[in-house]
């Protein structure tokens, strides 16, 4: 899927909203918070909306995050975030 400049701007705004501490990346905590608040984000990234300690949602989230985190630094850059969207 090729993303237009308009779509890229839209996804940049979503990414920036998820970057709660404005570090330029999204960590696991930030993403979990935003998934709870934004069900559409869950669909966009194919991750569970709510993550619970004692069920498969936690495993699904961590597995999905690891797959998105291309350089395995425990943070998502905008490019990594965009790559996930392009794959869907």
N, CA, C and O atoms as a Maestro MAE file, in Angstrom:
{
 s_m_m2io_version
 :::
 2.0.0
}

f_m_ct {
 s_m_title
 :::
 protein
 m_atom[352] {
  # First column is atom index #
  i_m_mmod_type
  r_m_x_coord
  r_m_y_coord
  r_m_z_coord
  i_m_residue_number
  s_m_chain_name
  s_m_pdb_residue_name
  s_m_pdb_atom_name
  i_m_atomic_number
  :::
  1 25 0.844 -1.168 0.000 1 A "UNK " " N  " 7
  2 3 0.000 0.000 0.000 1 A "UNK " " CA " 6
  3 2 0.894 1.238 0.000 1 A "UNK " " C  " 6
  4 15 1.771 1.383 0.852 1 A "UNK " " O  " 8
  5 25 0.666 2.105 -0.943 2 A "UNK " " N  " 7
  6 3 1.430 3.345 -1.031 2 A "UNK " " CA " 6
  7 2 0.649 4.464 -0.339 2 A "UNK " " C  " 6
  8 15 -0.544 4.645 -0.580 2 A "UNK " " O  " 8
  9 25 1.326 5.195 0.504 3 A "UNK " " N  " 7
  10 3 0.680 6.252 1.291 3 A "UNK " " CA " 6
  11 2 0.918 7.598 0.620 3 A "UNK " " C  " 6
  12 15 2.045 7.942 0.264 3 A "UNK " " O  " 8
  13 25 -0.167 8.355 0.454 4 A "UNK " " N  " 7
  14 3 -0.064 9.686 -0.138 4 A "UNK " " CA " 6
  15 2 0.480 10.665 0.896 4 A "UNK " " C  " 6
  16 15 0.527 10.360 2.087 4 A "UNK " " O  " 8
  17 25 0.884 11.829 0.436 5 A "UNK " " N  " 7
  18 3 1.372 12.869 1.358 5 A "UNK " " CA " 6
  19 2 0.273 13.302 2.326 5 A "UNK " " C  " 6
  20 15 0.547 13.591 3.491 5 A "UNK " " O  " 8
  21 25 -0.959 13.345 1.849 6 A "UNK " " N  " 7
  22 3 -2.085 13.717 2.712 6 A "UNK " " CA " 6
  23 2 -2.275 12.676 3.817 6 A "UNK " " C  " 6
  24 15 -2.466 13.023 4.983 6 A "UNK " " O  " 8
  25 25 -2.220 11.407 3.440 7 A "UNK " " N  " 7
  26 3 -2.346 10.335 4.425 7 A "UNK " " CA " 6
  27 2 -1.165 10.356 5.395 7 A "UNK " " C  " 6
  28 15 -1.333 10.140 6.595 7 A "UNK " " O  " 8
  29 25 0.018 10.614 4.869 8 A "UNK " " N  " 7
  30 3 1.209 10.689 5.718 8 A "UNK " " CA " 6
  31 2 1.031 11.767 6.796 8 A "UNK " " C  " 6
  32 15 1.395 11.560 7.954 8 A "UNK " " O  " 8
  33 25 0.472 12.910 6.409 9 A "UNK " " N  " 7
  34 3 0.207 13.974 7.372 9 A "UNK " " CA " 6
  35 2 -0.803 13.543 8.424 9 A "UNK " " C  " 6
  36 15 -0.651 13.846 9.608 9 A "UNK " " O  " 8
  37 25 -1.833 12.834 7.983 10 A "UNK " " N  " 7
  38 3 -2.851 12.324 8.912 10 A "UNK " " CA " 6
  39 2 -2.228 11.346 9.903 10 A "UNK " " C  " 6
  40 15 -2.505 11.407 11.101 10 A "UNK " " O  " 8
  41 25 -1.379 10.437 9.396 11 A "UNK " " N  " 7
  42 3 -0.742 9.456 10.271 11 A "UNK " " CA " 6
  43 2 0.298 10.107 11.174 11 A "UNK " " C  " 6
  44 15 0.533 9.638 12.287 11 A "UNK " " O  " 8
  45 25 0.915 11.173 10.707 12 A "UNK " " N  " 7
  46 3 1.861 11.916 11.546 12 A "UNK " " CA " 6
  47 2 1.130 12.525 12.733 12 A "UNK " " C  " 6
  48 15 1.641 12.516 13.853 12 A "UNK " " O  " 8
  49 25 -0.062 13.054 12.490 13 A "UNK " " N  " 7
  50 3 -0.860 13.638 13.572 13 A "UNK " " CA " 6
  51 2 -1.258 12.564 14.590 13 A "UNK " " C  " 6
  52 15 -1.228 12.810 15.796 13 A "UNK " " O  " 8
  53 25 -1.628 11.383 14.110 14 A "UNK " " N  " 7
  54 3 -1.975 10.275 15.006 14 A "UNK " " CA " 6
  55 2 -0.745 9.877 15.826 14 A "UNK " " C  " 6
  56 15 -0.836 9.688 17.039 14 A "UNK " " O  " 8
  57 25 0.398 9.753 15.160 15 A "UNK " " N  " 7
  58 3 1.647 9.402 15.846 15 A "UNK " " CA " 6
  59 2 1.971 10.443 16.917 15 A "UNK " " C  " 6
  60 15 2.293 10.091 18.052 15 A "UNK " " O  " 8
  61 25 1.887 11.710 16.561 16 A "UNK " " N  " 7
  62 3 2.205 12.773 17.519 16 A "UNK " " CA " 6
  63 2 1.263 12.753 18.714 16 A "UNK " " C  " 6
  64 15 1.688 13.043 19.832 16 A "UNK " " O  " 8
  65 25 -0.010 12.416 18.502 17 A "UNK " " N  " 7
  66 3 -0.947 12.282 19.617 17 A "UNK " " CA " 6
  67 2 -0.545 11.135 20.541 17 A "UNK " " C  " 6
  68 15 -0.700 11.225 21.759 17 A "UNK " " O  " 8
  69 25 -0.030 10.061 19.956 18 A "UNK " " N  " 7
  70 3 0.394 8.901 20.757 18 A "UNK " " CA " 6
  71 2 1.679 9.179 21.533 18 A "UNK " " C  " 6
  72 15 1.923 8.568 22.573 18 A "UNK " " O  " 8
  73 25 2.481 10.079 21.037 19 A "UNK " " N  " 7
  74 3 3.755 10.430 21.675 19 A "UNK " " CA " 6
  75 2 3.472 11.389 22.832 19 A "UNK " " C  " 6
  76 15 3.719 12.592 22.739 19 A "UNK " " O  " 8
  77 25 2.957 10.836 23.905 20 A "UNK " " N  " 7
  78 3 2.476 11.626 25.043 20 A "UNK " " CA " 6
  79 2 3.569 12.521 25.626 20 A "UNK " " C  " 6
  80 15 3.308 13.679 25.952 20 A "UNK " " O  " 8
  81 25 4.778 12.002 25.759 21 A "UNK " " N  " 7
  82 3 5.849 12.801 26.366 21 A "UNK " " CA " 6
  83 2 6.645 13.628 25.355 21 A "UNK " " C  " 6
  84 15 7.624 14.285 25.709 21 A "UNK " " O  " 8
  85 25 6.213 13.585 24.090 22 A "UNK " " N  " 7
  86 3 6.807 14.395 23.005 22 A "UNK " " CA " 6
  87 2 8.304 14.131 22.819 22 A "UNK " " C  " 6
  88 15 9.082 15.047 22.554 22 A "UNK " " O  " 8
  89 25 8.687 12.857 22.964 23 A "UNK " " N  " 7
  90 3 10.088 12.468 22.800 23 A "UNK " " CA " 6
  91 2 10.469 12.221 21.339 23 A "UNK " " C  " 6
  92 15 11.649 12.111 21.005 23 A "UNK " " O  " 8
  93 25 9.454 12.135 20.475 24 A "UNK " " N  " 7
  94 3 9.716 11.817 19.073 24 A "UNK " " CA " 6
  95 2 9.557 10.338 18.769 24 A "UNK " " C  " 6
  96 15 9.672 9.918 17.617 24 A "UNK " " O  " 8
  97 25 9.292 9.545 19.809 25 A "UNK " " N  " 7
  98 3 9.028 8.114 19.642 25 A "UNK " " CA " 6
  99 2 7.857 7.733 20.543 25 A "UNK " " C  " 6
  100 15 7.452 8.495 21.420 25 A "UNK " " O  " 8
  101 25 7.325 6.537 20.305 26 A "UNK " " N  " 7
  102 3 6.233 6.015 21.132 26 A "UNK " " CA " 6
  103 2 6.751 4.786 21.869 26 A "UNK " " C  " 6
  104 15 7.268 3.854 21.253 26 A "UNK " " O  " 8
  105 25 6.608 4.791 23.192 27 A "UNK " " N  " 7
  106 3 6.996 3.604 23.952 27 A "UNK " " CA " 6
  107 2 5.755 2.754 24.233 27 A "UNK " " C  " 6
  108 15 4.638 3.138 23.886 27 A "UNK " " O  " 8
  109 25 5.962 1.610 24.856 28 A "UNK " " N  " 7
  110 3 4.861 0.680 25.107 28 A "UNK " " CA " 6
  111 2 3.776 1.302 25.980 28 A "UNK " " C  " 6
  112 15 2.587 1.142 25.703 28 A "UNK " " O  " 8
  113 25 4.179 2.009 27.027 29 A "UNK " " N  " 7
  114 3 3.204 2.630 27.926 29 A "UNK " " CA " 6
  115 2 2.334 3.629 27.176 29 A "UNK " " C  " 6
  116 15 1.113 3.637 27.329 29 A "UNK " " O  " 8
  117 25 2.965 4.470 26.366 30 A "UNK " " N  " 7
  118 3 2.206 5.462 25.600 30 A "UNK " " CA " 6
  119 2 1.218 4.788 24.655 30 A "UNK " " C  " 6
  120 15 0.072 5.218 24.529 30 A "UNK " " O  " 8
  121 25 1.671 3.736 23.997 31 A "UNK " " N  " 7
  122 3 0.805 3.059 23.044 31 A "UNK " " CA " 6
  123 2 -0.365 2.381 23.750 31 A "UNK " " C  " 6
  124 15 -1.493 2.431 23.259 31 A "UNK " " O  " 8
  125 25 -0.117 1.756 24.879 32 A "UNK " " N  " 7
  126 3 -1.206 1.131 25.651 32 A "UNK " " CA " 6
  127 2 -2.238 2.180 26.042 32 A "UNK " " C  " 6
  128 15 -3.439 1.946 25.909 32 A "UNK " " O  " 8
  129 25 -1.782 3.333 26.522 33 A "UNK " " N  " 7
  130 3 -2.704 4.414 26.902 33 A "UNK " " CA " 6
  131 2 -3.557 4.853 25.715 33 A "UNK " " C  " 6
  132 15 -4.771 5.017 25.841 33 A "UNK " " O  " 8
  133 25 -2.926 5.037 24.583 34 A "UNK " " N  " 7
  134 3 -3.649 5.526 23.413 34 A "UNK " " CA " 6
  135 2 -4.588 4.476 22.826 34 A "UNK " " C  " 6
  136 15 -5.641 4.821 22.290 34 A "UNK " " O  " 8
  137 25 -4.219 3.203 22.919 35 A "UNK " " N  " 7
  138 3 -5.114 2.150 22.445 35 A "UNK " " CA " 6
  139 2 -6.415 2.150 23.242 35 A "UNK " " C  " 6
  140 15 -7.486 1.915 22.682 35 A "UNK " " O  " 8
  141 25 -6.326 2.412 24.542 36 A "UNK " " N  " 7
  142 3 -7.525 2.488 25.388 36 A "UNK " " CA " 6
  143 2 -8.419 3.649 24.971 36 A "UNK " " C  " 6
  144 15 -9.645 3.534 24.969 36 A "UNK " " O  " 8
  145 25 -7.796 4.761 24.620 37 A "UNK " " N  " 7
  146 3 -8.537 5.985 24.305 37 A "UNK " " CA " 6
  147 2 -9.007 6.082 22.862 37 A "UNK " " C  " 6
  148 15 -9.934 6.831 22.553 37 A "UNK " " O  " 8
  149 25 -8.372 5.329 21.985 38 A "UNK " " N  " 7
  150 3 -8.650 5.461 20.550 38 A "UNK " " CA " 6
  151 2 -8.836 4.088 19.906 38 A "UNK " " C  " 6
  152 15 -7.875 3.512 19.396 38 A "UNK " " O  " 8
  153 25 -10.056 3.561 19.922 39 A "UNK " " N  " 7
  154 3 -10.304 2.239 19.337 39 A "UNK " " CA " 6
  155 2 -9.898 2.148 17.864 39 A "UNK " " C  " 6
  156 15 -9.499 1.077 17.405 39 A "UNK " " O  " 8
  157 25 -9.993 3.242 17.123 40 A "UNK " " N  " 7
  158 3 -9.594 3.218 15.712 40 A "UNK " " CA " 6
  159 2 -8.101 2.930 15.560 40 A "UNK " " C  " 6
  160 15 -7.683 2.328 14.571 40 A "UNK " " O  " 8
  161 25 -7.306 3.353 16.523 41 A "UNK " " N  " 7
  162 3 -5.870 3.081 16.502 41 A "UNK " " CA " 6
  163 2 -5.625 1.579 16.599 41 A "UNK " " C  " 6
  164 15 -4.729 1.043 15.947 41 A "UNK " " O  " 8
  165 25 -6.414 0.919 17.406 42 A "UNK " " N  " 7
  166 3 -6.318 -0.529 17.546 42 A "UNK " " CA " 6
  167 2 -6.531 -1.217 16.203 42 A "UNK " " C  " 6
  168 15 -5.799 -2.143 15.851 42 A "UNK " " O  " 8
  169 25 -7.526 -0.767 15.464 43 A "UNK " " N  " 7
  170 3 -7.788 -1.337 14.139 43 A "UNK " " CA " 6
  171 2 -6.666 -1.013 13.167 43 A "UNK " " C  " 6
  172 15 -6.259 -1.863 12.375 43 A "UNK " " O  " 8
  173 25 -6.173 0.198 13.225 44 A "UNK " " N  " 7
  174 3 -5.116 0.642 12.326 44 A "UNK " " CA " 6
  175 2 -3.843 -0.185 12.504 44 A "UNK " " C  " 6
  176 15 -3.177 -0.531 11.528 44 A "UNK " " O  " 8
  177 25 -3.514 -0.495 13.750 45 A "UNK " " N  " 7
  178 3 -2.274 -1.214 14.055 45 A "UNK " " CA " 6
  179 2 -2.476 -2.706 14.299 45 A "UNK " " C  " 6
  180 15 -1.513 -3.443 14.510 45 A "UNK " " O  " 8
  181 25 -3.729 -3.145 14.270 46 A "UNK " " N  " 7
  182 3 -4.064 -4.551 14.513 46 A "UNK " " CA " 6
  183 2 -3.553 -5.008 15.880 46 A "UNK " " C  " 6
  184 15 -2.899 -6.043 16.009 46 A "UNK " " O  " 8
  185 25 -3.876 -4.195 16.902 47 A "UNK " " N  " 7
  186 3 -3.520 -4.501 18.287 47 A "UNK " " CA " 6
  187 2 -4.783 -4.460 19.143 47 A "UNK " " C  " 6
  188 15 -5.753 -3.798 18.775 47 A "UNK " " O  " 8
  189 25 -4.786 -5.159 20.281 48 A "UNK " " N  " 7
  190 3 -5.965 -5.122 21.150 48 A "UNK " " CA " 6
  191 2 -6.187 -3.717 21.727 48 A "UNK " " C  " 6
  192 15 -5.238 -2.970 21.965 48 A "UNK " " O  " 8
  193 25 -7.456 -3.380 21.942 49 A "UNK " " N  " 7
  194 3 -7.805 -2.073 22.505 49 A "UNK " " CA " 6
  195 2 -7.443 -1.992 23.981 49 A "UNK " " C  " 6
  196 15 -6.899 -0.985 24.437 49 A "UNK " " O  " 8
  197 25 -7.738 -3.030 24.714 50 A "UNK " " N  " 7
  198 3 -7.425 -3.086 26.142 50 A "UNK " " CA " 6
  199 2 -6.487 -4.257 26.392 50 A "UNK " " C  " 6
  200 15 -6.686 -5.354 25.872 50 A "UNK " " O  " 8
  201 25 -5.473 -4.006 27.189 51 A "UNK " " N  " 7
  202 3 -4.487 -5.030 27.494 51 A "UNK " " CA " 6
  203 2 -4.648 -5.429 28.957 51 A "UNK " " C  " 6
  204 15 -4.556 -4.588 29.852 51 A "UNK " " O  " 8
  205 25 -4.886 -6.704 29.190 52 A "UNK " " N  " 7
  206 3 -5.087 -7.222 30.534 52 A "UNK " " CA " 6
  207 2 -3.923 -8.134 30.914 52 A "UNK " " C  " 6
  208 15 -3.330 -8.788 30.056 52 A "UNK " " O  " 8
  209 25 -3.608 -8.173 32.186 53 A "UNK " " N  " 7
  210 3 -2.475 -8.959 32.683 53 A "UNK " " CA " 6
  211 2 -2.637 -10.455 32.464 53 A "UNK " " C  " 6
  212 15 -1.675 -11.138 32.113 53 A "UNK " " O  " 8
  213 25 -3.847 -10.971 32.667 54 A "UNK " " N  " 7
  214 3 -4.018 -12.415 32.750 54 A "UNK " " CA " 6
  215 2 -4.727 -13.039 31.559 54 A "UNK " " C  " 6
  216 15 -5.421 -14.043 31.716 54 A "UNK " " O  " 8
  217 25 -4.572 -12.478 30.399 55 A "UNK " " N  " 7
  218 3 -5.165 -13.119 29.230 55 A "UNK " " CA " 6
  219 2 -4.268 -12.910 28.007 55 A "UNK " " C  " 6
  220 15 -3.157 -12.393 28.123 55 A "UNK " " O  " 8
  221 25 -4.749 -13.307 26.872 56 A "UNK " " N  " 7
  222 3 -3.935 -13.280 25.657 56 A "UNK " " CA " 6
  223 2 -3.729 -11.883 25.087 56 A "UNK " " C  " 6
  224 15 -2.906 -11.715 24.188 56 A "UNK " " O  " 8
  225 25 -4.446 -10.877 25.577 57 A "UNK " " N  " 7
  226 3 -4.266 -9.524 25.035 57 A "UNK " " CA " 6
  227 2 -2.878 -8.986 25.340 57 A "UNK " " C  " 6
  228 15 -2.291 -8.285 24.516 57 A "UNK " " O  " 8
  229 25 -2.353 -9.300 26.500 58 A "UNK " " N  " 7
  230 3 -1.010 -8.838 26.862 58 A "UNK " " CA " 6
  231 2 0.028 -9.455 25.926 58 A "UNK " " C  " 6
  232 15 0.914 -8.763 25.424 58 A "UNK " " O  " 8
  233 25 -0.091 -10.743 25.702 59 A "UNK " " N  " 7
  234 3 0.839 -11.420 24.791 59 A "UNK " " CA " 6
  235 2 0.711 -10.870 23.373 59 A "UNK " " C  " 6
  236 15 1.713 -10.641 22.696 59 A "UNK " " O  " 8
  237 25 -0.524 -10.660 22.930 60 A "UNK " " N  " 7
  238 3 -0.756 -10.138 21.579 60 A "UNK " " CA " 6
  239 2 -0.153 -8.745 21.432 60 A "UNK " " C  " 6
  240 15 0.445 -8.429 20.404 60 A "UNK " " O  " 8
  241 25 -0.312 -7.912 22.460 61 A "UNK " " N  " 7
  242 3 0.246 -6.561 22.398 61 A "UNK " " CA " 6
  243 2 1.774 -6.608 22.309 61 A "UNK " " C  " 6
  244 15 2.367 -5.982 21.431 61 A "UNK " " O  " 8
  245 25 2.406 -7.350 23.216 62 A "UNK " " N  " 7
  246 3 3.870 -7.382 23.233 62 A "UNK " " CA " 6
  247 2 4.442 -7.989 21.953 62 A "UNK " " C  " 6
  248 15 5.461 -7.522 21.442 62 A "UNK " " O  " 8
  249 25 3.796 -9.014 21.443 63 A "UNK " " N  " 7
  250 3 4.246 -9.611 20.182 63 A "UNK " " CA " 6
  251 2 4.105 -8.607 19.037 63 A "UNK " " C  " 6
  252 15 5.008 -8.460 18.213 63 A "UNK " " O  " 8
  253 25 2.958 -7.918 18.997 64 A "UNK " " N  " 7
  254 3 2.740 -6.909 17.958 64 A "UNK " " CA " 6
  255 2 3.727 -5.763 18.059 64 A "UNK " " C  " 6
  256 15 4.245 -5.302 17.043 64 A "UNK " " O  " 8
  257 25 3.993 -5.298 19.268 65 A "UNK " " N  " 7
  258 3 4.937 -4.194 19.453 65 A "UNK " " CA " 6
  259 2 6.330 -4.612 18.995 65 A "UNK " " C  " 6
  260 15 7.014 -3.850 18.313 65 A "UNK " " O  " 8
  261 25 6.750 -5.817 19.368 66 A "UNK " " N  " 7
  262 3 8.068 -6.299 18.955 66 A "UNK " " CA " 6
  263 2 8.187 -6.361 17.434 66 A "UNK " " C  " 6
  264 15 9.233 -6.033 16.874 66 A "UNK " " O  " 8
  265 25 7.113 -6.782 16.770 67 A "UNK " " N  " 7
  266 3 7.132 -6.853 15.306 67 A "UNK " " CA " 6
  267 2 7.213 -5.460 14.680 67 A "UNK " " C  " 6
  268 15 7.840 -5.283 13.635 67 A "UNK " " O  " 8
  269 25 6.584 -4.478 15.312 68 A "UNK " " N  " 7
  270 3 6.614 -3.110 14.790 68 A "UNK " " CA " 6
  271 2 7.961 -2.440 15.030 68 A "UNK " " C  " 6
  272 15 8.407 -1.624 14.223 68 A "UNK " " O  " 8
  273 25 8.603 -2.782 16.132 69 A "UNK " " N  " 7
  274 3 9.846 -2.138 16.568 69 A "UNK " " CA " 6
  275 2 11.032 -2.728 15.801 69 A "UNK " " C  " 6
  276 15 11.730 -3.612 16.297 69 A "UNK " " O  " 8
  277 25 11.243 -2.232 14.608 70 A "UNK " " N  " 7
  278 3 12.241 -2.793 13.701 70 A "UNK " " CA " 6
  279 2 13.659 -2.824 14.241 70 A "UNK " " C  " 6
  280 15 14.399 -3.771 13.973 70 A "UNK " " O  " 8
  281 25 14.053 -1.803 15.001 71 A "UNK " " N  " 7
  282 3 15.422 -1.780 15.512 71 A "UNK " " CA " 6
  283 2 15.518 -2.270 16.959 71 A "UNK " " C  " 6
  284 15 16.590 -2.224 17.561 71 A "UNK " " O  " 8
  285 25 14.407 -2.733 17.511 72 A "UNK " " N  " 7
  286 3 14.347 -3.359 18.839 72 A "UNK " " CA " 6
  287 2 14.900 -2.474 19.958 72 A "UNK " " C  " 6
  288 15 15.617 -2.940 20.844 72 A "UNK " " O  " 8
  289 25 14.547 -1.175 19.895 73 A "UNK " " N  " 7
  290 3 14.971 -0.253 20.960 73 A "UNK " " CA " 6
  291 2 13.848 0.048 21.955 73 A "UNK " " C  " 6
  292 15 13.982 0.933 22.800 73 A "UNK " " O  " 8
  293 25 12.741 -0.693 21.848 74 A "UNK " " N  " 7
  294 3 11.573 -0.535 22.721 74 A "UNK " " CA " 6
  295 2 10.842 0.785 22.538 74 A "UNK " " C  " 6
  296 15 10.112 1.228 23.425 74 A "UNK " " O  " 8
  297 25 11.041 1.408 21.388 75 A "UNK " " N  " 7
  298 3 10.331 2.632 21.021 75 A "UNK " " CA " 6
  299 2 9.974 2.550 19.542 75 A "UNK " " C  " 6
  300 15 10.711 1.962 18.750 75 A "UNK " " O  " 8
  301 25 8.851 3.138 19.177 76 A "UNK " " N  " 7
  302 3 8.479 3.197 17.769 76 A "UNK " " CA " 6
  303 2 8.798 4.574 17.222 76 A "UNK " " C  " 6
  304 15 8.353 5.587 17.760 76 A "UNK " " O  " 8
  305 25 9.559 4.602 16.167 77 A "UNK " " N  " 7
  306 3 9.786 5.852 15.443 77 A "UNK " " CA " 6
  307 2 8.610 6.061 14.507 77 A "UNK " " C  " 6
  308 15 7.805 5.151 14.308 77 A "UNK " " O  " 8
  309 25 8.504 7.241 13.937 78 A "UNK " " N  " 7
  310 3 7.431 7.489 12.984 78 A "UNK " " CA " 6
  311 2 7.564 6.564 11.786 78 A "UNK " " C  " 6
  312 15 6.558 6.072 11.275 78 A "UNK " " O  " 8
  313 25 8.774 6.320 11.334 79 A "UNK " " N  " 7
  314 3 8.976 5.445 10.177 79 A "UNK " " CA " 6
  315 2 8.534 4.015 10.482 79 A "UNK " " C  " 6
  316 15 7.944 3.357 9.625 79 A "UNK " " O  " 8
  317 25 8.809 3.532 11.683 80 A "UNK " " N  " 7
  318 3 8.357 2.192 12.070 80 A "UNK " " CA " 6
  319 2 6.833 2.149 12.140 80 A "UNK " " C  " 6
  320 15 6.214 1.188 11.686 80 A "UNK " " O  " 8
  321 25 6.235 3.185 12.707 81 A "UNK " " N  " 7
  322 3 4.784 3.309 12.807 81 A "UNK " " CA " 6
  323 2 4.164 3.293 11.410 81 A "UNK " " C  " 6
  324 15 3.186 2.587 11.163 81 A "UNK " " O  " 8
  325 25 4.735 4.065 10.519 82 A "UNK " " N  " 7
  326 3 4.237 4.161 9.148 82 A "UNK " " CA " 6
  327 2 4.395 2.839 8.405 82 A "UNK " " C  " 6
  328 15 3.535 2.479 7.601 82 A "UNK " " O  " 8
  329 25 5.462 2.123 8.658 83 A "UNK " " N  " 7
  330 3 5.684 0.825 8.005 83 A "UNK " " CA " 6
  331 2 4.595 -0.167 8.355 83 A "UNK " " C  " 6
  332 15 4.185 -0.966 7.514 83 A "UNK " " O  " 8
  333 25 4.123 -0.121 9.591 84 A "UNK " " N  " 7
  334 3 3.028 -0.999 10.026 84 A "UNK " " CA " 6
  335 2 1.770 -0.670 9.230 84 A "UNK " " C  " 6
  336 15 1.079 -1.566 8.745 84 A "UNK " " O  " 8
  337 25 1.484 0.598 9.104 85 A "UNK " " N  " 7
  338 3 0.284 1.027 8.385 85 A "UNK " " CA " 6
  339 2 0.373 0.631 6.922 85 A "UNK " " C  " 6
  340 15 -0.621 0.202 6.336 85 A "UNK " " O  " 8
  341 25 1.538 0.767 6.331 86 A "UNK " " N  " 7
  342 3 1.722 0.410 4.931 86 A "UNK " " CA " 6
  343 2 1.508 -1.083 4.701 86 A "UNK " " C  " 6
  344 15 1.051 -1.486 3.632 86 A "UNK " " O  " 8
  345 25 1.834 -1.904 5.694 87 A "UNK " " N  " 7
  346 3 1.659 -3.359 5.562 87 A "UNK " " CA " 6
  347 2 0.191 -3.775 5.612 87 A "UNK " " C  " 6
  348 15 -0.172 -4.826 5.084 87 A "UNK " " O  " 8
  349 25 -0.646 -2.967 6.236 88 A "UNK " " N  " 7
  350 3 -2.073 -3.334 6.382 88 A "UNK " " CA " 6
  351 2 -2.840 -2.815 5.257 88 A "UNK " " C  " 6
  352 15 -4.053 -3.014 5.193 88 A "UNK " " O  " 8
  :::
 }
 m_bond[351] {
  # First column is bond index #
  i_m_from
  i_m_to
  i_m_order
  :::
  1 1 2 1
  2 2 3 1
  3 3 4 2
  4 3 5 1
  5 5 6 1
  6 6 7 1
  7 7 8 2
  8 7 9 1
  9 9 10 1
  10 10 11 1
  11 11 12 2
  12 11 13 1
  13 13 14 1
  14 14 15 1
  15 15 16 2
  16 15 17 1
  17 17 18 1
  18 18 19 1
  19 19 20 2
  20 19 21 1
  21 21 22 1
  22 22 23 1
  23 23 24 2
  24 23 25 1
  25 25 26 1
  26 26 27 1
  27 27 28 2
  28 27 29 1
  29 29 30 1
  30 30 31 1
  31 31 32 2
  32 31 33 1
  33 33 34 1
  34 34 35 1
  35 35 36 2
  36 35 37 1
  37 37 38 1
  38 38 39 1
  39 39 40 2
  40 39 41 1
  41 41 42 1
  42 42 43 1
  43 43 44 2
  44 43 45 1
  45 45 46 1
  46 46 47 1
  47 47 48 2
  48 47 49 1
  49 49 50 1
  50 50 51 1
  51 51 52 2
  52 51 53 1
  53 53 54 1
  54 54 55 1
  55 55 56 2
  56 55 57 1
  57 57 58 1
  58 58 59 1
  59 59 60 2
  60 59 61 1
  61 61 62 1
  62 62 63 1
  63 63 64 2
  64 63 65 1
  65 65 66 1
  66 66 67 1
  67 67 68 2
  68 67 69 1
  69 69 70 1
  70 70 71 1
  71 71 72 2
  72 71 73 1
  73 73 74 1
  74 74 75 1
  75 75 76 2
  76 75 77 1
  77 77 78 1
  78 78 79 1
  79 79 80 2
  80 79 81 1
  81 81 82 1
  82 82 83 1
  83 83 84 2
  84 83 85 1
  85 85 86 1
  86 86 87 1
  87 87 88 2
  88 87 89 1
  89 89 90 1
  90 90 91 1
  91 91 92 2
  92 91 93 1
  93 93 94 1
  94 94 95 1
  95 95 96 2
  96 95 97 1
  97 97 98 1
  98 98 99 1
  99 99 100 2
  100 99 101 1
  101 101 102 1
  102 102 103 1
  103 103 104 2
  104 103 105 1
  105 105 106 1
  106 106 107 1
  107 107 108 2
  108 107 109 1
  109 109 110 1
  110 110 111 1
  111 111 112 2
  112 111 113 1
  113 113 114 1
  114 114 115 1
  115 115 116 2
  116 115 117 1
  117 117 118 1
  118 118 119 1
  119 119 120 2
  120 119 121 1
  121 121 122 1
  122 122 123 1
  123 123 124 2
  124 123 125 1
  125 125 126 1
  126 126 127 1
  127 127 128 2
  128 127 129 1
  129 129 130 1
  130 130 131 1
  131 131 132 2
  132 131 133 1
  133 133 134 1
  134 134 135 1
  135 135 136 2
  136 135 137 1
  137 137 138 1
  138 138 139 1
  139 139 140 2
  140 139 141 1
  141 141 142 1
  142 142 143 1
  143 143 144 2
  144 143 145 1
  145 145 146 1
  146 146 147 1
  147 147 148 2
  148 147 149 1
  149 149 150 1
  150 150 151 1
  151 151 152 2
  152 151 153 1
  153 153 154 1
  154 154 155 1
  155 155 156 2
  156 155 157 1
  157 157 158 1
  158 158 159 1
  159 159 160 2
  160 159 161 1
  161 161 162 1
  162 162 163 1
  163 163 164 2
  164 163 165 1
  165 165 166 1
  166 166 167 1
  167 167 168 2
  168 167 169 1
  169 169 170 1
  170 170 171 1
  171 171 172 2
  172 171 173 1
  173 173 174 1
  174 174 175 1
  175 175 176 2
  176 175 177 1
  177 177 178 1
  178 178 179 1
  179 179 180 2
  180 179 181 1
  181 181 182 1
  182 182 183 1
  183 183 184 2
  184 183 185 1
  185 185 186 1
  186 186 187 1
  187 187 188 2
  188 187 189 1
  189 189 190 1
  190 190 191 1
  191 191 192 2
  192 191 193 1
  193 193 194 1
  194 194 195 1
  195 195 196 2
  196 195 197 1
  197 197 198 1
  198 198 199 1
  199 199 200 2
  200 199 201 1
  201 201 202 1
  202 202 203 1
  203 203 204 2
  204 203 205 1
  205 205 206 1
  206 206 207 1
  207 207 208 2
  208 207 209 1
  209 209 210 1
  210 210 211 1
  211 211 212 2
  212 211 213 1
  213 213 214 1
  214 214 215 1
  215 215 216 2
  216 215 217 1
  217 217 218 1
  218 218 219 1
  219 219 220 2
  220 219 221 1
  221 221 222 1
  222 222 223 1
  223 223 224 2
  224 223 225 1
  225 225 226 1
  226 226 227 1
  227 227 228 2
  228 227 229 1
  229 229 230 1
  230 230 231 1
  231 231 232 2
  232 231 233 1
  233 233 234 1
  234 234 235 1
  235 235 236 2
  236 235 237 1
  237 237 238 1
  238 238 239 1
  239 239 240 2
  240 239 241 1
  241 241 242 1
  242 242 243 1
  243 243 244 2
  244 243 245 1
  245 245 246 1
  246 246 247 1
  247 247 248 2
  248 247 249 1
  249 249 250 1
  250 250 251 1
  251 251 252 2
  252 251 253 1
  253 253 254 1
  254 254 255 1
  255 255 256 2
  256 255 257 1
  257 257 258 1
  258 258 259 1
  259 259 260 2
  260 259 261 1
  261 261 262 1
  262 262 263 1
  263 263 264 2
  264 263 265 1
  265 265 266 1
  266 266 267 1
  267 267 268 2
  268 267 269 1
  269 269 270 1
  270 270 271 1
  271 271 272 2
  272 271 273 1
  273 273 274 1
  274 274 275 1
  275 275 276 2
  276 275 277 1
  277 277 278 1
  278 278 279 1
  279 279 280 2
  280 279 281 1
  281 281 282 1
  282 282 283 1
  283 283 284 2
  284 283 285 1
  285 285 286 1
  286 286 287 1
  287 287 288 2
  288 287 289 1
  289 289 290 1
  290 290 291 1
  291 291 292 2
  292 291 293 1
  293 293 294 1
  294 294 295 1
  295 295 296 2
  296 295 297 1
  297 297 298 1
  298 298 299 1
  299 299 300 2
  300 299 301 1
  301 301 302 1
  302 302 303 1
  303 303 304 2
  304 303 305 1
  305 305 306 1
  306 306 307 1
  307 307 308 2
  308 307 309 1
  309 309 310 1
  310 310 311 1
  311 311 312 2
  312 311 313 1
  313 313 314 1
  314 314 315 1
  315 315 316 2
  316 315 317 1
  317 317 318 1
  318 318 319 1
  319 319 320 2
  320 319 321 1
  321 321 322 1
  322 322 323 1
  323 323 324 2
  324 323 325 1
  325 325 326 1
  326 326 327 1
  327 327 328 2
  328 327 329 1
  329 329 330 1
  330 330 331 1
  331 331 332 2
  332 331 333 1
  333 333 334 1
  334 334 335 1
  335 335 336 2
  336 335 337 1
  337 337 338 1
  338 338 339 1
  339 339 340 2
  340 339 341 1
  341 341 342 1
  342 342 343 1
  343 343 344 2
  344 343 345 1
  345 345 346 1
  346 346 347 1
  347 347 348 2
  348 347 349 1
  349 349 350 1
  350 350 351 1
  351 351 352 2
  :::
 }
}
